Amino acid sequence: MIKIDLATLFPAMCETVLSESIIGRAHKAGYLDIRCFHIRDYTVDRHRNVDDTPYGPGKGMLMQADPMYRTWEAACEARGGHRPHVIYMSPQGRTLTQQRARELSLMEHLYIMCGHYEGVDQRVLDEIVDEEISIGDYVLTGGELGALVLIDCVARLCPGVLADESCYEQESHWDGLLEYPQYTKPAVWHGVAVPEIITNGNHAAIARWRREQSLKTTYEKRPELLRTAPLTEKDKWYLRTIGWTDDPDDGSRTG
């Protein structure tokens, strides 16, 4: 069971999200151990201040090092003194990928720091943070939304959270490709029928169709992924029939 601690100024908001749906059920069932730590609880002044003006010119407020550090200390103590892998949610961080989520899901204990205002005093980042992670090349008002995305992405890969490993092993990005199209009842909707090949019970034919559709979808929507995806010779042959070329100088796509 993975342990995930979240340091935030808005624990109620985070706890509301984390108590819902699949993640909430997995937490209640004991497959996940997620705790939120309110940074203001670890201040030392009576006003519970967590920020101050930054040195040098510029506007805005900066989160102080000491409350962030004390929150981290409290989380470590609550877990029996174990030092977690510390992540700071930051637009300067490494962009979150499915591969990194898989790696993080194998760790025993994650601690995620959420900054706010103009960020966090660099000194505490240098002292306790192991890595910075971003969910995209844009800036949010705080780290909470990014942290919730990260927790959801990581937690669903942990044993017991989803019904079966196939629930995520056939999804987009798991093997470097995008997922194939999927359909459910009714068999005909707005005059469009479900592809006959996936209703005939021929598992080998269905598997081949799904692979080809996954390749086609990736080629059409995210062709750059094909540069690093593990493609077989049969995959490459199919892709060439729909216009792809494996020449690395053409952007992985013709036309």
N, C-alpha and C positions, 0 to 999 in steps of 0.2 A: 504494500500500500504506500503510495507516494504521499508525502507531507508537503503542503504548500502554505506558506505564510505570506500575507499581503499587508504591507505597511501603507496606510492611507489616511487622508484627512476626512474621508467619507465612507466609513465602514458600513453604515446602514445601507447606502446605495449599493455597495459591492455585495453585501450579504443578501440583499433582495434578489439580485441577479443570480448569484451562486446557489440560491436555495430552490431555484426553479428548474423544471425540465429534467433532462438526462443527468446533468451535473448534480443537481439537487438530490435526485433519487440515489445516485451513486454515493453521495456524501452520507446520506441517511443510512444507506445499506452497509457502510463501512469500507467501501472500496477506495474512497478518497478521504483525506484528513486536511480540510482547508480551514484556516483561521485568519481572521482579520485583526490587525493591531492598529488602534487609533493613535496616530502620532502625537496628538495633543495630550494624551495620557502620560506621556514621558517627558514633558517639559518640567522645568524647575522653578519657573516664576509663577506668581499667583494669577496672572492674566492668561496663562497657557499659550504664550506667543510661540510661534514656530518659524517666523520669518522676520527679516529686517532688510534695510536698504543695502544694496550692494556697494562695495567700494568702487570709486571711479565714477565718471559721468554716466548718465543713463537713467531711465525711469523703471519703475516696477519694483517688486519685492523678491527677495531670494530666500529660499528655505535654509534655515540654519543647520549647521553640521550636528550640533549636540543632540537635539531632539531626534534626529534621524538615527544617530548612533545609539542612543538609549533605547529606541524602539527595537533596533536590531539585537541589542544585548538582551532585552526582555524576551524576544522570540527565541533566542538561543537557550536562555535559561528555562523557558517553558518546555523546550524539547530535550531537557536533560543535559544541556551544555553542548549539544551537537552543533557544529558550525555548518550552516546550509550553503548551498550554491546561491550566491547573491546576484540578482538581476535588477538593473535599473532601467525602467522604461524611458527611452529617450529618442528624439528624432535623429540624434547623432549615432544611434546604435546600428548594429548589424540587422538587416531586414529579416524578419521572421519567415522561415520556410518550413515546409512539411518535414524536411529532413532534420532540421534543428529541433523541431517539436518532438520528433521520434527520439532523438538523443536525450532531450530533457526529460522525457517520460520515463527513461530508465534510471534516472537519479532518485535517490532516497528522499531528499529534502530540498525544496526550492524556497527562496525568500525573494519576494518581488517588491521593490521600492517604487512608490509613485510620487513623482515630484509635482510641483504646482507653481503658480506664479511664473517667475523668470527662470526657474530651475532650482538646483540644489548646490550648496557650497561644495566646491570641487574637492576640498580636503577629505570629506567623508566618503566621497566617491572613490578617491584614491586609496582610502584605507580599507574599505570593506567590499566594494563591488567587484565581482568576478567578470561580468560582461554586461554590456548595454545592448538592449534590443529595441528595435523600432517595428511598428506594424505597417509602415509606409512612409513615403517621402512627403509628409505634411506635418503640421504642428497642431496639437490639441491643447485645450486649456489645462489639462492635467493628465497624469499617467494612468488613471483608473480605467478608462475605456480600453486602452491598449493592454493593460494587465488582465482585464477580463477576457479579452480576445485570446491572449496567450494562455491563460488558465484553461479555457474551453478547448483550445487546440491541443494542448498537452494532455489534459485529463482524459479526453475521449480515447486516447491511445493506451491508457492504463488497463491492466487486466480487470475484467468484471464490469467496467463502465458501460461498454456496449455489449450487445448480446453475443457477438461472435467476432473474431478477428476479420472475417470477410467483410464486415460492415465498413471497415476503413481501408482494407487492402485493395479494394476495387474502386476506390474513389480517385478523384482528380489529384494529381501530383504524387501519389504514392509510388508509382514506378516511373516517374518523370513525364507522364502523359496526362492528358485530360480524360475525364470519364466519358464513356459512351452514352448515347441517349437512352432514357428509360421511359417506360409506359406502364399504365395501370388501367383498370376498368373505367369506362366501358370500352369495348373493342373498337367501336367507331364513335368518334366525337367530331361534331361539325363537319361531317362528311369525310373525315380523315381516319383511315384504319390503322391499327397497330401493325407494324411490319410483320408479314406472315411468317418470316423465318424464325422469329422468337416465340411463336405460338405452336410450332409443329412438334415440339418435344425432342428434336434432334440436338442433344447437348453439344456435340462436336461442332455442328454447324452454327449453333448459337454462340459458342465461344469464339469461333472464327469471325463471325459477324461483329461481335462486340469488340474484338481486337482491331478490326479494320475501321470500325466507327470511331474508336478511340484515337487511332492514328489520324483519321480524316478530321475529326474535331480539333485535334491539336494543330494540325497543319493549317486549318482555316482560321483558328482563333489565336493561337499562341505559337506560331511557327518557330520562334527562337528556341523553344523547349526541345525541339528535335535535335539541336546541336549536341545536347548532352544526354538525351534519353538513350537507354540501352536497347538499340534496335537490332533485330535479327535480319538476316539477308531476305527472309520472306517479308518482313516489315518494309524494308527498303524497296523491294520490288513492288509492293502494293502502293507505297507512297509515290513512286515514279509514275504509276498509272494515272495518278490524279494531279500530276504536275510538279511534284517536289523534285529537287535535285540535291545531292549531298555535297555539292561544291561549297566549301566553307566561305568563299568570297561573295556569294550571291545572297546572303541573308537567310539561307535555308529555304528559299521559296523562289519560284520562277514567276515571270509576269510582272 
